[in-house]
Amino acid sequence: MNAEELAAQRITAIRRSGLLDKAGNEQFGHLTEHVRAALEVPVSIISIVDENRQVFAGHCGLPEPWASLGETPITHSFCQHVVSTNAILTVEDARLHDLVRDNRAIGDLGVVAYLGVPICLPDGQLIGALAAIDTKPRIWGERDRKALETLAKVVEKQIEVGVSELMYRSLFHDMQEGYYVASAVRDVEGDIVDIRFEDVNPAFQRLTGMTPETVRGATLSEVAPGVLSDMMPAYRSVFEHGEPIVHVNRATEIGGKWFENRIRRIGSDQIASVFSDVTARKLAEERLQKSESHWRGLFEQLEEGFILGELIRSADGEAVDWRYVEVNRAWGDLVGIAPSSAVGRTVTEVFSGAEDAWIPAFAEVVRSGEPLVFIRQVGETGRWYEGHAQPLDKERFVVLFVEVTERLKLEAELRDQQRQLSTIIDTMPVGVLLAEAPTGRIILQNERSQQLLGHDATAAQSVEDYAIFVATQHDGSPFDPQQYPLARIMSRECDRAKAEVLYHRPDGSKTWISIVGEAIKDLSGSLSGAVVVVTDISDRKMVEAEKELINREMAHRLKNMLAMVQAIATQTLRPVTEQVHVRTFEKRLHALSRAHDVLLHDNHDSAPIQAIMATTLESVAPADRFDLRGPRTIVGPKGALSLALLLHELGTNAVKYGALSNENGRVAIDWFIEGTGAERSLHLTWQETGGPLVTPPERKGFGSKLLRMGLAGSGGIDVDYAPSGLVVKMQALLSQLQQTE
């Protein structure tokens, strides 16, 4: 070993010896007194040296605080040099000695003259030094050296005894089990009637609650009389025969705890016992015994058949049969045989026509240690059984099983139905896709969907794979795969979704398709999958394109016609002196034109009420002067034209006389739908605020007549000229407003 390895080995040996924990201990103090007397020195030490300090296993004459500390840092140690050289160190005057003249022990401890000899453990491991110290210069003679070497041998012998005692005392104190040494107590005839405790370890108190001071010197009858009669037969047997005994007893004086005692004789009249608290184990055993009948009852009440089987082998070790060791009531019910007639017999005896596969299958379970799930038929009974076999040990196994004859029959019928359904789906004129939740994996695709999409949709194993379905929107922009109805349903965004896209097939061809998806939920309401129907709408899209072209032409012609009407009216009404009426007429024509624009923008038959309002009012005042609040509502062409004229009339009046005639006034338009079915009606309120004081008009013209006609031309209007602002409430059946003819 190198120097570092030797040093590490030495430190390990010192720490294992326990001597470093003896700071201030006087077990070796008398030996240092001998050194001081023999060499006539004021100070003597037994120093144990580790990496950073020296610990005094014994000392006398040390000044304070070192005497109380029982150790010094390594900077104050002369003994470290004895250890490093494994030789005697002689210092006559430390202040002049090259090796130690800078050592701090000179100033702090008054060390001037020093004589130290090595001391070792019993195994020869060097651990420190025995040293004589003088506080003034001194010449050490041969007699001094011989005397110190002789005393060092005595110290080493004492250390050997101390280390051995320390080891056993440490074991004694560190034991988790209780330990005691006791002697026999005899009566006048010499019979053993009791024991007296001589020593106990710390665990004794932890386990029994009795302190060592109370127990040492006392008899068992004094500390725990209730266990004397139970324990004495075991003690007498050990004393008389010398054979160890394991005895379990319950101590009522100690909380009713159970103890397991391992008693051994160590002398003619002395025993030692190691004991442990086994209360938990005993209580568990009692609970187990009490519950055995309970579990036996449950075992008999199982609806599943139960088998505990044991393999039967031939002379060469091959499994040739197996025996029923245990079966429950359900076994008998399931196979139609009394359980009592099966226990102890083999499977081939109980079922003479049983298939040979029953034997090697369970033999393999035992051999491999792997469980087996099986569905098999017992030929003699014609019944099918599903079960789970589990190895128990090298020869035994257990089986739980149920009869599944009816289930298998139903499954066969279900498969037939599925085949029929699959045939129907394949012959449907629309594409059908079926996906499972939550992954979105497409698990079924009919032939029509493959024709429409141009490839196998079941390649999509998750929602992330929907990128294989490439499409564009009406404006030509790419369609986001996460917006497909199937993806939206799988994300729990909705239960039903629809999309119309221009689909790009892998072969480069394109076609317009409609995709409608519907969620599939289980009985608990959780999403289990979704079904998608794909329809080719290319013909419809072509018709819509043609219709849109026709409507654009109609819109163009209508605008020209309205422009012509306006021009004719302008020329005809030019002589009229009150041109304000002429301009009003022109504006009403403009309102009709804008209403037609809204109708023809997205849908040829109807338009959103919000769009009609915004388009009509933008010619009256800026949009930020209006507050539009209500649900999305679609109205037909007749309703759109009527609404446009009404709003234009109200807006024009608000600009002239009402809330829009100043900079601060506002108009709020609120609407809602009330009722169900054919009785659903639209309620609309026009309310002005922040305008000038309102007074009812003195005369009623065409505008008033237009208002009284209402939304559907049949009234249903209430006008309130409140001083704070005009309030107009209108209502009409939604069916009238949504008419397309």
PyMOL commands that set and color helices and strands:
alter all, ss='L'
color gray80, all
select helices_A, chain A and resi 3-17+19-21+29-39+66-69+74-76+79-85+94-96+105-108+142-174+202-208+212-215+220-223+225-241+252-254+279-301+329-335+339-341+347-350+358-368+405-426+447-453+457-459+463-468+481-483+485-490+538-572+579-601+609-617+623-625+637-656+659-661+677-679+702-709+734-737
alter helices_A, ss='H'
color red, helices_A
select strands_A, chain A and resi 43-49+53-60+71-73+89-91+113-120+126-134+178-186+192-200+245-251+257-267+270-277+305-313+319-327+372-378+383-391+396-403+431-436+442-445+471-472+496-504+510-521+527-536+607-608+626-629+634-635+666-674+681-689+717-722+725-733
alter strands_A, ss='S'
color yellow, strands_A
deselect
rebuild
show_as cartoon
